């Protein structure tokens, strides 16, 4: 029986899992990835991920000598510069390294029209890092780790095809580097790596890497896939109209579509390439929303923390039980929970708001309103999607991530969006997606029907009465944001001055 080793190089954690050809998870392990925030921004070293991966694989309760293929996923945006020997000469600058955000974008519409996103992370990172050191190539984190484990030369290193949207340097229709965008950013094209498809075999584990990581020498390593795309594949979202809601630190709603139609009018959706030619994922994400929810709990829920400790449950569970008794719309209490600003469209100065609160409102009202605001943000972007892709029929929403376990949040989203929400039966979506790609790469899987591994285990159906309430609240939510742009900007300026 063939076995696949799936590895995910996340921003804060490295995870690994072993799967058989039925996509059963046989063993898993994970370790925290180090990051340095001492300078006020987040710095990570690419070589640290090799060290953490080695520790992670040592903890896997499985004989890795029997592995038949290795499949990687990981961070989709950023860059690390390497020399001719493939050794890092810069830090790994991912999305959490915010320094490059100050680099201006000459023509945002052109970047969006050609590359599918208004976030040219890789282009900005290269411009920033070139001031610190001279590199032979700039590559993705996955490209670096795969290259070191397989002994690739600097010209064989790659960036993953699924990650092209956030380079700001690619033509998404042809999945090639765009000379137009490269010229606009003033980047030397020789610094860019080759582009590799997800099921392409990038190389084979060297004898040195085999000894260091406990792997069989010569085992095939695939070129890698972006973590968000792997998560979609892991839930079986591979047909047009399939939709996934990942409730995580950076929640994202993603829809499979066959057309490349950048959101030039609103800037609300990024368009990402899928692993298949001519197929894409439209994605909207809310930066730091999961972290904002942690902020609410840590700031206002000390009582619930104590109660949860006594009952052996989380403060979230305690507060959710209370908030579930609050009516839809939180008795006309409205919240904007964009504590990290808005990225799609780019409105970084938007901040948090509670409006409409009275002495009758309790902590449970505020918590429910906080949750409802996430759904209001989703509703706005879904309305835009229907204008971009009017012919796409959207199916039930497949819900994954830690937030999918919240019955209250799932029900709220179902009613605000007017769609059935499906909590999936697997929590290993990203690693599972890697395994599916891995088995496809070595010919064990041959068709899309074999991708349907994850199944729904719980359904949340909208209540029509609550839908009417939420229609009014969504309208008010949009008015609060649209009518107060100057106030948000002024508050941001005064906050920076202090």
Rosetta blueprint (number, residue, H / E / L):
1 X L
2 X L
3 X E
4 X E
5 X E
6 X E
7 X E
8 X E
9 X E
10 X L
11 X L
12 X L
13 X E
14 X E
15 X E
16 X E
17 X E
18 X E
19 X E
20 X E
21 X L
22 X L
23 X L
24 X L
25 X E
26 X E
27 X E
28 X E
29 X E
30 X E
31 X E
32 X E
33 X L
34 X L
35 X L
36 X E
37 X L
38 X L
39 X L
40 X L
41 X L
42 X L
43 X E
44 X E
45 X L
46 X H
47 X H
48 X H
49 X H
50 X H
51 X H
52 X H
53 X H
54 X H
55 X H
56 X H
57 X H
58 X H
59 X L
60 X L
61 X L
62 X L
63 X L
64 X H
65 X H
66 X H
67 X L
68 X L
69 X E
70 X E
71 X E
72 X E
73 X E
74 X E
75 X L
76 X L
77 X L
78 X E
79 X E
80 X E
81 X E
82 X E
83 X L
84 X L
85 X L
86 X L
87 X L
88 X E
89 X L
90 X L
91 X L
92 X E
93 X E
94 X E
95 X L
96 X L
97 X L
98 X H
99 X H
100 X H
101 X H
102 X H
103 X L
104 X L
105 X L
106 X L
107 X L
108 X H
109 X H
110 X H
111 X H
112 X H
113 X H
114 X H
115 X H
116 X L
117 X L
118 X L
119 X L
120 X L
121 X H
122 X H
123 X H
124 X H
125 X H
126 X H
127 X H
128 X H
129 X H
130 X L
131 X L
132 X L
133 X L
134 X L
135 X L
136 X L
137 X E
138 X E
139 X E
140 X L
141 X H
142 X H
143 X H
144 X H
145 X H
146 X H
147 X H
148 X H
149 X H
150 X H
151 X L
152 X L
153 X L
154 X H
155 X H
156 X H
157 X L
158 X E
159 X E
160 X E
161 X H
162 X H
163 X H
164 X H
165 X H
166 X H
167 X H
168 X L
169 X L
170 X E
171 X E
172 X L
173 X L
174 X L
175 X L
176 X E
177 X E
178 X L
179 X H
180 X H
181 X H
182 X H
183 X H
184 X H
185 X H
186 X L
187 X L
188 X L
189 X H
190 X H
191 X H
192 X E
193 X L
194 X E
195 X E
196 X E
197 X L
198 X L
199 X L
200 X L
201 X E
202 X E
203 X E
204 X E
205 X L
206 X L
207 X H
208 X H
209 X H
210 X H
211 X H
212 X H
213 X H
214 X L
215 X L
216 X L
217 X L
218 X L
219 X L
220 X E
221 X E
222 X E
223 X L
224 X L
225 X E
226 X E
227 X H
228 X H
229 X H
230 X H
231 X H
232 X H
233 X H
234 X H
235 X L
236 X L
237 X L
238 X L
239 X L
240 X L
241 X L
242 X L
243 X E
244 X E
245 X E
246 X E
247 X L
248 X L
249 X L
250 X L
251 X L
252 X E
253 X E
254 X E
255 X E
256 X E
257 X E
258 X L
259 X L
260 X L
261 X L
262 X L
263 X L
264 X L
265 X L
266 X L
267 X L
268 X L
269 X L
270 X E
271 X E
272 X E
273 X E
274 X L
275 X L
276 X L
277 X L
278 X L
279 X L
280 X E
281 X E
282 X E
283 X E
284 X E
285 X E
286 X L
287 X L
288 X L
289 X H
290 X H
291 X H
292 X H
293 X H
294 X H
295 X H
296 X H
297 X H
298 X H
299 X H
300 X H
301 X L
302 X H
303 X H
304 X H
305 X H
306 X H
307 X H
308 X H
309 X H
310 X H
311 X H
312 X L
313 X L
314 X L
315 X H
316 X H
317 X H
318 X H
319 X H
320 X H
321 X H
322 X H
323 X H
324 X L
325 X L
326 X L
327 X L
328 X L
329 X L
330 X H
331 X H
332 X H
333 X L
334 X E
335 X E
336 X E
337 X L
338 X L
339 X L
340 X L
341 X L
342 X E
343 X L
344 X L
345 X L
346 X L
347 X E
348 X L
349 X L
350 X L
351 X L
352 X L
353 X E
354 X E
355 X E
356 X L
357 X L
358 X L
359 X L
360 X L
361 X L
362 X L
363 X H
364 X H
365 X H
366 X H
367 X H
368 X H
369 X H
370 X H
371 X H
372 X H
373 X H
374 X H
375 X H
376 X H
377 X H
378 X H
379 X H
380 X H
381 X H
382 X H
383 X H
384 X H
385 X H
386 X H
387 X H
388 X H
389 X L
390 X L
391 X L
392 X L
393 X L
394 X L
395 X L
396 X L
397 X E
398 X E
399 X E
400 X E
401 X L
402 X H
403 X H
404 X H
405 X H
406 X L
407 X H
408 X H
409 X H
410 X H
411 X H
412 X H
413 X H
414 X H
415 X H
416 X H
417 X H
418 X L
419 X L
420 X L
421 X E
422 X E
423 X E
424 X E
425 X L
426 X L
427 X L
428 X L
429 X H
430 X H
431 X H
432 X H
433 X H
434 X H
435 X H
436 X H
437 X H
438 X H
439 X H
440 X H
441 X H
442 X L
443 X L
444 X L
445 X L
446 X L
447 X L
448 X H
449 X H
450 X H
451 X H
452 X L
453 X L
454 X L
455 X L
456 X E
457 X E
458 X E
459 X E
460 X E
461 X L
462 X L
463 X L
464 X H
465 X H
466 X H
467 X H
468 X H
469 X H
470 X H
471 X H
472 X H
473 X H
474 X H
475 X H
476 X H
477 X H
478 X H
479 X H
480 X H
481 X H
482 X H
483 X L
484 X L
485 X H
486 X H
487 X H
488 X H
489 X H
490 X H
491 X H
492 X H
493 X H
494 X H
495 X H
496 X H
497 X H
498 X L
